[in-house]
Amino acid sequence: MAGAAAAAAAVGGAVNAAASLAPLVLVLHVSPGCTAAACGPAARALLGLALSADALFNLLLGAGIAVLGVGMARCGRAWLGGLGVAAGIATIPVSLQVVSTTAARWLAVAAPLWLLFVAWSSALLWQERRSEPEVRHAPEAPLARAG
C-alpha cells in the first residue's frame, strides 16, 4: 500500500516536472517567432499543459498522502495518520485548479498540512533508523580452494 502511494506521488511529480518546462518552451522558442496576437493560442496551450500537469500532480500527491496516512494509522500512529489523511484530502481539490482559481488558492491550506506530514513522518523514520542497533556481520569464511 505504501509503495503504491509513493509511486503515485512520484509519477505525478515526474509528469509535473516535465510539463513545467512548457512555459520555458514558450518564452525561448515560440514567442520570439511571432507577435503577441499570433502566439496567443500556443501560449495558452503550453500554459494549459503545465497547469494540467500540476493539477494531476496535486491529485496523485493528495491520494498518495491520504493512503500513506491510512497506513500510518493502521501501524499505531493515529495522530500522524490522521494528519496524512487530512493533508491528502485537503490536497485533492487543488487538482481542480484547471477550472477554478478558488481550488488553486486551496493550496494555501493543503500545502502546510502535507509539508507537516512529510516533515513529521521523515523525522520519525530518521529517529527510528538512528535508534536501531548496528548489525555486525561475521567475517566471511575464505573460499575453499579446489585441489
MODELLER restraints for C-alpha pairs under 7 A, 6 or more apart:
rsr = mdl.restraints
at = mdl.atoms
rsr.add(forms.Gaussian(group=physical.xy_distance, feature=features.Distance(at['CA:2:A'], at['CA:68:A']), mean=5.70, stdev=0.5))
rsr.add(forms.Gaussian(group=physical.xy_distance, feature=features.Distance(at['CA:2:A'], at['CA:71:A']), mean=6.99, stdev=0.5))
rsr.add(forms.Gaussian(group=physical.xy_distance, feature=features.Distance(at['CA:5:A'], at['CA:64:A']), mean=4.08, stdev=0.5))
rsr.add(forms.Gaussian(group=physical.xy_distance, feature=features.Distance(at['CA:5:A'], at['CA:65:A']), mean=6.86, stdev=0.5))
rsr.add(forms.Gaussian(group=physical.xy_distance, feature=features.Distance(at['CA:5:A'], at['CA:67:A']), mean=6.10, stdev=0.5))
rsr.add(forms.Gaussian(group=physical.xy_distance, feature=features.Distance(at['CA:5:A'], at['CA:68:A']), mean=6.34, stdev=0.5))
rsr.add(forms.Gaussian(group=physical.xy_distance, feature=features.Distance(at['CA:6:A'], at['CA:64:A']), mean=6.08, stdev=0.5))
rsr.add(forms.Gaussian(group=physical.xy_distance, feature=features.Distance(at['CA:8:A'], at['CA:60:A']), mean=5.47, stdev=0.5))
rsr.add(forms.Gaussian(group=physical.xy_distance, feature=features.Distance(at['CA:8:A'], at['CA:61:A']), mean=6.83, stdev=0.5))
rsr.add(forms.Gaussian(group=physical.xy_distance, feature=features.Distance(at['CA:8:A'], at['CA:64:A']), mean=5.96, stdev=0.5))
rsr.add(forms.Gaussian(group=physical.xy_distance, feature=features.Distance(at['CA:9:A'], at['CA:57:A']), mean=6.97, stdev=0.5))
rsr.add(forms.Gaussian(group=physical.xy_distance, feature=features.Distance(at['CA:9:A'], at['CA:60:A']), mean=5.27, stdev=0.5))
rsr.add(forms.Gaussian(group=physical.xy_distance, feature=features.Distance(at['CA:9:A'], at['CA:61:A']), mean=4.45, stdev=0.5))
rsr.add(forms.Gaussian(group=physical.xy_distance, feature=features.Distance(at['CA:9:A'], at['CA:64:A']), mean=5.73, stdev=0.5))
rsr.add(forms.Gaussian(group=physical.xy_distance, feature=features.Distance(at['CA:12:A'], at['CA:56:A']), mean=6.15, stdev=0.5))
rsr.add(forms.Gaussian(group=physical.xy_distance, feature=features.Distance(at['CA:12:A'], at['CA:57:A']), mean=4.06, stdev=0.5))
rsr.add(forms.Gaussian(group=physical.xy_distance, feature=features.Distance(at['CA:12:A'], at['CA:60:A']), mean=5.71, stdev=0.5))
rsr.add(forms.Gaussian(group=physical.xy_distance, feature=features.Distance(at['CA:12:A'], at['CA:61:A']), mean=6.82, stdev=0.5))
rsr.add(forms.Gaussian(group=physical.xy_distance, feature=features.Distance(at['CA:13:A'], at['CA:57:A']), mean=5.66, stdev=0.5))
rsr.add(forms.Gaussian(group=physical.xy_distance, feature=features.Distance(at['CA:15:A'], at['CA:53:A']), mean=6.18, stdev=0.5))
rsr.add(forms.Gaussian(group=physical.xy_distance, feature=features.Distance(at['CA:16:A'], at['CA:53:A']), mean=4.89, stdev=0.5))
rsr.add(forms.Gaussian(group=physical.xy_distance, feature=features.Distance(at['CA:16:A'], at['CA:54:A']), mean=5.24, stdev=0.5))
rsr.add(forms.Gaussian(group=physical.xy_distance, feature=features.Distance(at['CA:16:A'], at['CA:57:A']), mean=6.03, stdev=0.5))
rsr.add(forms.Gaussian(group=physical.xy_distance, feature=features.Distance(at['CA:19:A'], at['CA:49:A']), mean=6.57, stdev=0.5))
rsr.add(forms.Gaussian(group=physical.xy_distance, feature=features.Distance(at['CA:19:A'], at['CA:50:A']), mean=4.95, stdev=0.5))
rsr.add(forms.Gaussian(group=physical.xy_distance, feature=features.Distance(at['CA:19:A'], at['CA:53:A']), mean=6.11, stdev=0.5))
rsr.add(forms.Gaussian(group=physical.xy_distance, feature=features.Distance(at['CA:20:A'], at['CA:50:A']), mean=5.15, stdev=0.5))
rsr.add(forms.Gaussian(group=physical.xy_distance, feature=features.Distance(at['CA:22:A'], at['CA:46:A']), mean=5.35, stdev=0.5))
rsr.add(forms.Gaussian(group=physical.xy_distance, feature=features.Distance(at['CA:22:A'], at['CA:47:A']), mean=6.61, stdev=0.5))
rsr.add(forms.Gaussian(group=physical.xy_distance, feature=features.Distance(at['CA:22:A'], at['CA:50:A']), mean=6.05, stdev=0.5))
rsr.add(forms.Gaussian(group=physical.xy_distance, feature=features.Distance(at['CA:23:A'], at['CA:46:A']), mean=6.30, stdev=0.5))
rsr.add(forms.Gaussian(group=physical.xy_distance, feature=features.Distance(at['CA:23:A'], at['CA:47:A']), mean=6.03, stdev=0.5))
rsr.add(forms.Gaussian(group=physical.xy_distance, feature=features.Distance(at['CA:26:A'], at['CA:43:A']), mean=6.24, stdev=0.5))
rsr.add(forms.Gaussian(group=physical.xy_distance, feature=features.Distance(at['CA:26:A'], at['CA:46:A']), mean=6.86, stdev=0.5))
rsr.add(forms.Gaussian(group=physical.xy_distance, feature=features.Distance(at['CA:31:A'], at['CA:39:A']), mean=6.18, stdev=0.5))
rsr.add(forms.Gaussian(group=physical.xy_distance, feature=features.Distance(at['CA:51:A'], at['CA:98:A']), mean=6.34, stdev=0.5))
rsr.add(forms.Gaussian(group=physical.xy_distance, feature=features.Distance(at['CA:52:A'], at['CA:98:A']), mean=6.16, stdev=0.5))
rsr.add(forms.Gaussian(group=physical.xy_distance, feature=features.Distance(at['CA:55:A'], at['CA:94:A']), mean=6.72, stdev=0.5))
rsr.add(forms.Gaussian(group=physical.xy_distance, feature=features.Distance(at['CA:55:A'], at['CA:95:A']), mean=4.01, stdev=0.5))
rsr.add(forms.Gaussian(group=physical.xy_distance, feature=features.Distance(at['CA:55:A'], at['CA:96:A']), mean=6.59, stdev=0.5))
rsr.add(forms.Gaussian(group=physical.xy_distance, feature=features.Distance(at['CA:55:A'], at['CA:97:A']), mean=6.29, stdev=0.5))
rsr.add(forms.Gaussian(group=physical.xy_distance, feature=features.Distance(at['CA:55:A'], at['CA:98:A']), mean=6.78, stdev=0.5))
rsr.add(forms.Gaussian(group=physical.xy_distance, feature=features.Distance(at['CA:56:A'], at['CA:95:A']), mean=6.16, stdev=0.5))
rsr.add(forms.Gaussian(group=physical.xy_distance, feature=features.Distance(at['CA:58:A'], at['CA:91:A']), mean=6.15, stdev=0.5))
rsr.add(forms.Gaussian(group=physical.xy_distance, feature=features.Distance(at['CA:58:A'], at['CA:92:A']), mean=6.08, stdev=0.5))
rsr.add(forms.Gaussian(group=physical.xy_distance, feature=features.Distance(at['CA:58:A'], at['CA:94:A']), mean=6.17, stdev=0.5))
rsr.add(forms.Gaussian(group=physical.xy_distance, feature=features.Distance(at['CA:58:A'], at['CA:95:A']), mean=5.31, stdev=0.5))
rsr.add(forms.Gaussian(group=physical.xy_distance, feature=features.Distance(at['CA:59:A'], at['CA:91:A']), mean=6.98, stdev=0.5))
rsr.add(forms.Gaussian(group=physical.xy_distance, feature=features.Distance(at['CA:59:A'], at['CA:92:A']), mean=4.81, stdev=0.5))
rsr.add(forms.Gaussian(group=physical.xy_distance, feature=features.Distance(at['CA:59:A'], at['CA:95:A']), mean=5.23, stdev=0.5))
rsr.add(forms.Gaussian(group=physical.xy_distance, feature=features.Distance(at['CA:62:A'], at['CA:88:A']), mean=3.85, stdev=0.5))
rsr.add(forms.Gaussian(group=physical.xy_distance, feature=features.Distance(at['CA:62:A'], at['CA:89:A']), mean=6.09, stdev=0.5))
rsr.add(forms.Gaussian(group=physical.xy_distance, feature=features.Distance(at['CA:62:A'], at['CA:91:A']), mean=4.75, stdev=0.5))
rsr.add(forms.Gaussian(group=physical.xy_distance, feature=features.Distance(at['CA:62:A'], at['CA:92:A']), mean=4.91, stdev=0.5))
rsr.add(forms.Gaussian(group=physical.xy_distance, feature=features.Distance(at['CA:63:A'], at['CA:88:A']), mean=5.70, stdev=0.5))
rsr.add(forms.Gaussian(group=physical.xy_distance, feature=features.Distance(at['CA:63:A'], at['CA:92:A']), mean=6.79, stdev=0.5))
rsr.add(forms.Gaussian(group=physical.xy_distance, feature=features.Distance(at['CA:65:A'], at['CA:84:A']), mean=5.67, stdev=0.5))
rsr.add(forms.Gaussian(group=physical.xy_distance, feature=features.Distance(at['CA:65:A'], at['CA:85:A']), mean=6.64, stdev=0.5))
rsr.add(forms.Gaussian(group=physical.xy_distance, feature=features.Distance(at['CA:65:A'], at['CA:87:A']), mean=6.94, stdev=0.5))
rsr.add(forms.Gaussian(group=physical.xy_distance, feature=features.Distance(at['CA:65:A'], at['CA:88:A']), mean=4.86, stdev=0.5))
rsr.add(forms.Gaussian(group=physical.xy_distance, feature=features.Distance(at['CA:66:A'], at['CA:84:A']), mean=5.44, stdev=0.5))
rsr.add(forms.Gaussian(group=physical.xy_distance, feature=features.Distance(at['CA:66:A'], at['CA:85:A']), mean=4.04, stdev=0.5))
rsr.add(forms.Gaussian(group=physical.xy_distance, feature=features.Distance(at['CA:66:A'], at['CA:87:A']), mean=6.86, stdev=0.5))
rsr.add(forms.Gaussian(group=physical.xy_distance, feature=features.Distance(at['CA:66:A'], at['CA:88:A']), mean=4.25, stdev=0.5))
rsr.add(forms.Gaussian(group=physical.xy_distance, feature=features.Distance(at['CA:66:A'], at['CA:89:A']), mean=6.37, stdev=0.5))
rsr.add(forms.Gaussian(group=physical.xy_distance, feature=features.Distance(at['CA:67:A'], at['CA:85:A']), mean=6.99, stdev=0.5))
rsr.add(forms.Gaussian(group=physical.xy_distance, feature=features.Distance(at['CA:68:A'], at['CA:84:A']), mean=6.64, stdev=0.5))
rsr.add(forms.Gaussian(group=physical.xy_distance, feature=features.Distance(at['CA:69:A'], at['CA:80:A']), mean=6.93, stdev=0.5))
rsr.add(forms.Gaussian(group=physical.xy_distance, feature=features.Distance(at['CA:69:A'], at['CA:81:A']), mean=3.91, stdev=0.5))
rsr.add(forms.Gaussian(group=physical.xy_distance, feature=features.Distance(at['CA:69:A'], at['CA:82:A']), mean=6.13, stdev=0.5))
rsr.add(forms.Gaussian(group=physical.xy_distance, feature=features.Distance(at['CA:69:A'], at['CA:83:A']), mean=6.86, stdev=0.5))
rsr.add(forms.Gaussian(group=physical.xy_distance, feature=features.Distance(at['CA:69:A'], at['CA:84:A']), mean=4.05, stdev=0.5))
rsr.add(forms.Gaussian(group=physical.xy_distance, feature=features.Distance(at['CA:69:A'], at['CA:85:A']), mean=4.83, stdev=0.5))
rsr.add(forms.Gaussian(group=physical.xy_distance, feature=features.Distance(at['CA:70:A'], at['CA:81:A']), mean=5.64, stdev=0.5))
rsr.add(forms.Gaussian(group=physical.xy_distance, feature=features.Distance(at['CA:70:A'], at['CA:85:A']), mean=6.44, stdev=0.5))
rsr.add(forms.Gaussian(group=physical.xy_distance, feature=features.Distance(at['CA:71:A'], at['CA:81:A']), mean=6.95, stdev=0.5))
rsr.add(forms.Gaussian(group=physical.xy_distance, feature=features.Distance(at['CA:72:A'], at['CA:78:A']), mean=6.82, stdev=0.5))
rsr.add(forms.Gaussian(group=physical.xy_distance, feature=features.Distance(at['CA:72:A'], at['CA:80:A']), mean=6.67, stdev=0.5))
rsr.add(forms.Gaussian(group=physical.xy_distance, feature=features.Distance(at['CA:72:A'], at['CA:81:A']), mean=4.60, stdev=0.5))
rsr.add(forms.Gaussian(group=physical.xy_distance, feature=features.Distance(at['CA:73:A'], at['CA:80:A']), mean=6.99, stdev=0.5))
rsr.add(forms.Gaussian(group=physical.xy_distance, feature=features.Distance(at['CA:73:A'], at['CA:81:A']), mean=4.28, stdev=0.5))
rsr.add(forms.Gaussian(group=physical.xy_distance, feature=features.Distance(at['CA:73:A'], at['CA:82:A']), mean=6.74, stdev=0.5))
rsr.add(forms.Gaussian(group=physical.xy_distance, feature=features.Distance(at['CA:80:A'], at['CA:117:A']), mean=6.97, stdev=0.5))
rsr.add(forms.Gaussian(group=physical.xy_distance, feature=features.Distance(at['CA:83:A'], at['CA:117:A']), mean=6.27, stdev=0.5))
rsr.add(forms.Gaussian(group=physical.xy_distance, feature=features.Distance(at['CA:84:A'], at['CA:114:A']), mean=6.95, stdev=0.5))
rsr.add(forms.Gaussian(group=physical.xy_distance, feature=features.Distance(at['CA:84:A'], at['CA:117:A']), mean=5.75, stdev=0.5))
rsr.add(forms.Gaussian(group=physical.xy_distance, feature=features.Distance(at['CA:87:A'], at['CA:110:A']), mean=5.92, stdev=0.5))
rsr.add(forms.Gaussian(group=physical.xy_distance, feature=features.Distance(at['CA:87:A'], at['CA:113:A']), mean=4.95, stdev=0.5))
rsr.add(forms.Gaussian(group=physical.xy_distance, feature=features.Distance(at['CA:87:A'], at['CA:114:A']), mean=4.98, stdev=0.5))
rsr.add(forms.Gaussian(group=physical.xy_distance, feature=features.Distance(at['CA:90:A'], at['CA:110:A']), mean=5.05, stdev=0.5))
rsr.add(forms.Gaussian(group=physical.xy_distance, feature=features.Distance(at['CA:91:A'], at['CA:107:A']), mean=6.83, stdev=0.5))
rsr.add(forms.Gaussian(group=physical.xy_distance, feature=features.Distance(at['CA:91:A'], at['CA:110:A']), mean=5.03, stdev=0.5))
rsr.add(forms.Gaussian(group=physical.xy_distance, feature=features.Distance(at['CA:93:A'], at['CA:103:A']), mean=6.02, stdev=0.5))
rsr.add(forms.Gaussian(group=physical.xy_distance, feature=features.Distance(at['CA:94:A'], at['CA:103:A']), mean=4.86, stdev=0.5))
rsr.add(forms.Gaussian(group=physical.xy_distance, feature=features.Distance(at['CA:94:A'], at['CA:104:A']), mean=5.34, stdev=0.5))
rsr.add(forms.Gaussian(group=physical.xy_distance, feature=features.Distance(at['CA:94:A'], at['CA:106:A']), mean=6.03, stdev=0.5))
rsr.add(forms.Gaussian(group=physical.xy_distance, feature=features.Distance(at['CA:94:A'], at['CA:107:A']), mean=6.06, stdev=0.5))
rsr.add(forms.Gaussian(group=physical.xy_distance, feature=features.Distance(at['CA:96:A'], at['CA:103:A']), mean=5.62, stdev=0.5))
rsr.add(forms.Gaussian(group=physical.xy_distance, feature=features.Distance(at['CA:97:A'], at['CA:103:A']), mean=4.99, stdev=0.5))
rsr.add(forms.Gaussian(group=physical.xy_distance, feature=features.Distance(at['CA:97:A'], at['CA:104:A']), mean=4.60, stdev=0.5))
